[in-house]
């Protein structure tokens, strides 16, 4: 019975990856041909928004990995149930760090926009 679940998970993962790649290729072709509205193009362009999103998930995943690593390193001192709590704590810290960085970046962008507007 366990083999059936493992095969189902592997199959679902493969199908999901293929679907994600196919959807991405379709969207980029539509954008290249100009068949989408200008309001939608910013979602798929490389830029600060994508970098900030990558930063957010990178911080969260590093936090989760760090919590799991601490759980393995100190397995005699930390109960396995406590590792789950550590994962949530470190993931939350990752989100808080992201919030601080994103807030600073937004303030800087607003300052730069106001300076460029005044210069014109």
Protein Blocks (a to p, Z undefined) as FASTA:
>chain_A
ZZmmmmmmmmmmmmmmmmmmmmmmmmmmmmmnopacfklmmmmpgcfklmmmmmmmmmmm
mmmmmmmmmmmmmmmmpcfklmmmmmmmmmmmmmmmmmmmmmmmmmmmmmmmmmmmmmZZ
